[in-house]
Amino acid sequence: MGHHHTPCTPRPARQLFEITALDAADERWHTIGWGVDQAQAETVAQECVTRPVSPYRAARIRHDGHLIAEHRRLAL
């Protein structure tokens, strides 16, 4: 009988979508997380620029080093 092994390590980085955000306090981009697919990354990026408390000015999504999308906070 064979044994079934479930990996406990994350997917390779090239399969992840990096989410960076522009901090209004210091005007620098910071990695705030990773998405396992583009839809998840888009959701996180949109939430971080629309959240009611301390929203980021902008959020970017990169995949394999390439810019995929950018979300910006709407000016009031």
N, CA and C atoms as an extended XYZ file, in Angstrom:
228
Properties=species:S:1:pos:R:3:atomname:S:1:resname:S:1:resid:I:1 pbc="F F F"
N         0.822       -1.178        0.000 N   MET     1
C         0.000        0.000        0.000 CA  MET     1
C         0.869        1.245        0.000 C   MET     1
N         0.485        2.193       -0.814 N   GLY     2
C         1.205        3.455       -0.866 CA  GLY     2
C         0.654        4.440        0.152 C   GLY     2
N         1.479        5.403        0.445 N   HIS     3
C         1.062        6.443        1.381 CA  HIS     3
C         0.728        7.703        0.598 C   HIS     3
N        -0.338        8.355        1.011 N   HIS     4
C        -0.721        9.617        0.382 CA  HIS     4
C        -0.056       10.747        1.158 C   HIS     4
N         0.663       11.596        0.456 N   HIS     5
C         1.368       12.705        1.098 CA  HIS     5
C         0.735       14.016        0.660 C   HIS     5
N         0.381       14.845        1.614 N   THR     6
C        -0.142       16.182        1.328 CA  THR     6
C         0.941       17.180        1.679 C   THR     6
N         1.404       17.958        0.705 N   PRO     7
C         2.459       18.927        0.989 CA  PRO     7
C         1.961       20.019        1.943 C   PRO     7
N         2.824       20.447        2.826 N   CYS     8
C         2.459       21.506        3.761 CA  CYS     8
C         3.157       22.815        3.427 C   CYS     8
N         3.877       22.853        2.340 N   THR     9
C         4.562       24.075        1.926 CA  THR     9
C         3.700       24.830        0.921 C   THR     9
N         3.837       26.146        0.857 N   PRO    10
C         3.026       26.922       -0.084 CA  PRO    10
C         3.404       26.638       -1.527 C   PRO    10
N         2.523       27.012       -2.420 N   ARG    11
C         2.790       26.857       -3.850 CA  ARG    11
C         4.047       27.646       -4.219 C   ARG    11
N         4.721       27.260       -5.273 N   PRO    12
C         5.912       28.015       -5.684 CA  PRO    12
C         5.571       29.488       -5.909 C   PRO    12
N         6.506       30.353       -5.592 N   ALA    13
C         6.279       31.798       -5.672 CA  ALA    13
C         5.832       32.235       -7.060 C   ALA    13
N         6.266       31.574       -8.105 N   ARG    14
C         5.878       31.996       -9.453 CA  ARG    14
C         4.386       31.801       -9.706 C   ARG    14
N         3.702       31.041       -8.868 N   GLN    15
C         2.264       30.835       -9.026 CA  GLN    15
C         1.459       31.810       -8.170 C   GLN    15
N         2.120       32.578       -7.327 N   LEU    16
C         1.426       33.501       -6.435 CA  LEU    16
C         1.356       34.902       -7.032 C   LEU    16
N         0.404       35.676       -6.560 N   PHE    17
C         0.224       37.058       -6.980 CA  PHE    17
C         0.584       37.951       -5.797 C   PHE    17
N         1.614       38.781       -5.965 N   GLU    18
C         2.067       39.670       -4.895 CA  GLU    18
C         1.179       40.904       -4.852 C   GLU    18
N         0.794       41.307       -3.639 N   ILE    19
C        -0.021       42.497       -3.443 CA  ILE    19
C         0.814       43.508       -2.669 C   ILE    19
N         1.025       44.686       -3.271 N   THR    20
C         1.760       45.757       -2.601 CA  THR    20
C         0.823       46.943       -2.439 C   THR    20
N         1.072       47.736       -1.401 N   ALA    21
C         0.213       48.890       -1.137 CA  ALA    21
C         1.060       50.129       -0.905 C   ALA    21
N         0.532       51.270       -1.342 N   LEU    22
C         1.195       52.556       -1.165 CA  LEU    22
C         0.728       53.151        0.159 C   LEU    22
N         1.654       53.284        1.086 N   ASP    23
C         1.356       53.817        2.405 CA  ASP    23
C         1.354       55.335        2.336 C   ASP    23
N         0.262       55.952        2.758 N   ALA    24
C         0.140       57.410        2.706 CA  ALA    24
C         1.114       58.101        3.655 C   ALA    24
N         1.482       57.432        4.724 N   ALA    25
C         2.357       58.052        5.726 CA  ALA    25
C         3.772       58.267        5.211 C   ALA    25
N         4.322       57.287        4.525 N   ASP    26
C         5.713       57.438        4.084 CA  ASP    26
C         5.890       57.364        2.567 C   ASP    26
N         4.774       57.302        1.829 N   GLU    27
C         4.816       57.298        0.357 CA  GLU    27
C         5.700       56.181       -0.205 C   GLU    27
N         5.676       55.021        0.456 N   ARG    28
C         6.462       53.868       -0.025 CA  ARG    28
C         5.536       52.701       -0.276 C   ARG    28
N         5.938       51.834       -1.203 N   TRP    29
C         5.192       50.614       -1.495 CA  TRP    29
C         5.672       49.515       -0.561 C   TRP    29
N         4.730       48.767        0.013 N   HIS    30
C         5.037       47.668        0.926 CA  HIS    30
C         4.275       46.425        0.481 C   HIS    30
N         4.919       45.275        0.519 N   THR    31
C         4.216       44.027        0.258 CA  THR    31
C         3.309       43.763        1.445 C   THR    31
N         2.014       43.577        1.166 N   ILE    32
C         1.063       43.333        2.245 CA  ILE    32
C         0.493       41.925        2.207 C   ILE    32
N         0.794       41.172        1.155 N   GLY    33
C         0.286       39.807        1.105 CA  GLY    33
C         0.466       39.170       -0.252 C   GLY    33
N        -0.076       37.963       -0.344 N   TRP    34
C         0.013       37.167       -1.563 CA  TRP    34
C        -1.350       36.548       -1.837 C   TRP    34
N        -1.718       36.446       -3.102 N   GLY    35
C        -2.946       35.762       -3.491 CA  GLY    35
C        -2.605       34.479       -4.209 C   GLY    35
N        -3.417       33.454       -4.003 N   VAL    36
C        -3.140       32.174       -4.661 CA  VAL    36
C        -3.656       32.158       -6.092 C   VAL    36
N        -4.476       33.145       -6.439 N   ASP    37
C        -4.904       33.317       -7.825 CA  ASP    37
C        -5.225       34.794       -8.030 C   ASP    37
N        -5.457       35.197       -9.256 N   GLN    38
C        -5.659       36.613       -9.535 CA  GLN    38
C        -6.950       37.132       -8.896 C   GLN    38
N        -7.994       36.338       -8.878 N   ALA    39
C        -9.260       36.781       -8.286 CA  ALA    39
C        -9.092       37.109       -6.806 C   ALA    39
N        -8.386       36.262       -6.075 N   GLN    40
C        -8.162       36.518       -4.659 CA  GLN    40
C        -7.311       37.773       -4.477 C   GLN    40
N        -6.290       37.942       -5.281 N   ALA    41
C        -5.427       39.117       -5.190 CA  ALA    41
C        -6.213       40.387       -5.498 C   ALA    41
N        -7.084       40.349       -6.490 N   GLU    42
C        -7.916       41.504       -6.835 CA  GLU    42
C        -8.823       41.879       -5.662 C   GLU    42
N        -9.404       40.902       -5.007 N   THR    43
C       -10.285       41.155       -3.863 CA  THR    43
C        -9.526       41.829       -2.729 C   THR    43
N        -8.357       41.319       -2.404 N   VAL    44
C        -7.550       41.897       -1.323 CA  VAL    44
C        -7.127       43.320       -1.680 C   VAL    44
N        -6.678       43.537       -2.897 N   ALA    45
C        -6.229       44.866       -3.321 CA  ALA    45
C        -7.379       45.871       -3.263 C   ALA    45
N        -8.548       45.486       -3.743 N   GLN    46
C        -9.704       46.387       -3.725 CA  GLN    46
C       -10.110       46.715       -2.289 C   GLN    46
N       -10.089       45.728       -1.417 N   GLU    47
C       -10.467       45.956       -0.016 CA  GLU    47
C        -9.506       46.905        0.687 C   GLU    47
N        -8.229       46.834        0.377 N   CYS    48
C        -7.271       47.673        1.099 CA  CYS    48
C        -7.340       49.135        0.683 C   CYS    48
N        -7.910       49.461       -0.478 N   VAL    49
C        -8.060       50.864       -0.861 CA  VAL    49
C        -9.454       51.408       -0.551 C   VAL    49
N       -10.391       50.537       -0.185 N   THR    50
C       -11.756       50.991        0.112 CA  THR    50
C       -12.144       50.807        1.577 C   THR    50
N       -11.286       50.216        2.374 N   ARG    51
C       -11.651       49.998        3.785 CA  ARG    51
C       -11.853       51.346        4.470 C   ARG    51
N       -12.789       51.405        5.420 N   PRO    52
C       -13.121       52.687        6.045 CA  PRO    52
C       -12.041       53.242        6.980 C   PRO    52
N       -11.267       52.388        7.596 N   VAL    53
C       -10.235       52.840        8.531 CA  VAL    53
C        -8.861       52.691        7.887 C   VAL    53
N        -8.133       53.786        7.799 N   SER    54
C        -6.766       53.807        7.261 CA  SER    54
C        -6.612       53.095        5.920 C   SER    54
N        -7.340       53.540        4.913 N   PRO    55
C        -7.164       52.898        3.601 CA  PRO    55
C        -5.810       53.272        2.991 C   PRO    55
N        -5.279       52.373        2.184 N   TYR    56
C        -4.059       52.677        1.443 CA  TYR    56
C        -4.426       53.553        0.250 C   TYR    56
N        -3.472       54.324       -0.238 N   ARG    57
C        -3.730       55.200       -1.394 CA  ARG    57
C        -3.887       54.395       -2.675 C   ARG    57
N        -3.134       53.288       -2.773 N   ALA    58
C        -3.193       52.456       -3.967 CA  ALA    58
C        -2.709       51.051       -3.622 C   ALA    58
N        -3.080       50.110       -4.464 N   ALA    59
C        -2.613       48.730       -4.309 CA  ALA    59
C        -2.289       48.178       -5.688 C   ALA    59
N        -1.197       47.454       -5.776 N   ARG    60
C        -0.764       46.845       -7.042 CA  ARG    60
C        -0.706       45.342       -6.904 C   ARG    60
N        -0.954       44.679       -8.019 N   ILE    61
C        -0.859       43.221       -8.083 CA  ILE    61
C         0.205       42.889       -9.125 C   ILE    61
N         1.143       42.055       -8.720 N   ARG    62
C         2.202       41.596       -9.633 CA  ARG    62
C         2.191       40.075       -9.669 C   ARG    62
N         2.509       39.563      -10.842 N   HIS    63
C         2.629       38.121      -11.013 CA  HIS    63
C         3.918       37.844      -11.763 C   HIS    63
N         4.773       37.062      -11.141 N   ASP    64
C         6.055       36.707      -11.750 CA  ASP    64
C         6.842       37.963      -12.146 C   ASP    64
N         6.745       39.012      -11.303 N   GLY    65
C         7.484       40.241      -11.528 CA  GLY    65
C         6.816       41.249      -12.447 C   GLY    65
N         5.679       40.901      -13.042 N   HIS    66
C         4.989       41.785      -13.980 CA  HIS    66
C         3.767       42.418      -13.320 C   HIS    66
N         3.582       43.726      -13.543 N   LEU    67
C         2.415       44.426      -13.026 CA  LEU    67
C         1.171       43.933      -13.759 C   LEU    67
N         0.188       43.457      -12.995 N   ILE    68
C        -1.051       42.925      -13.565 CA  ILE    68
C        -2.188       43.939      -13.440 C   ILE    68
N        -2.269       44.605      -12.276 N   ALA    69
C        -3.366       45.546      -12.044 CA  ALA    69
C        -2.964       46.542      -10.966 C   ALA    69
N        -3.681       47.678      -10.960 N   GLU    70
C        -3.491       48.672       -9.900 CA  GLU    70
C        -4.855       49.208       -9.519 C   GLU    70
N        -5.097       49.301       -8.223 N   HIS    71
C        -6.333       49.853       -7.680 CA  HIS    71
C        -5.965       51.115       -6.917 C   HIS    71
N        -6.758       52.172       -7.081 N   ARG    72
C        -6.499       53.437       -6.385 CA  ARG    72
C        -7.720       53.838       -5.577 C   ARG    72
N        -7.454       54.496       -4.443 N   ARG    73
C        -8.534       55.029       -3.622 CA  ARG    73
C        -9.172       56.187       -4.369 C   ARG    73
N       -10.480       56.242       -4.356 N   LEU    74
C       -11.189       57.333       -5.016 CA  LEU    74
C       -11.009       58.608       -4.210 C   LEU    74
N       -10.764       59.717       -4.889 N   ALA    75
C       -10.619       61.007       -4.226 CA  ALA    75
C       -11.995       61.475       -3.760 C   ALA    75
N       -12.017       62.008       -2.572 N   LEU    76
C       -13.303       62.501       -2.017 CA  LEU    76
C       -13.473       63.973       -2.260 C   LEU    76
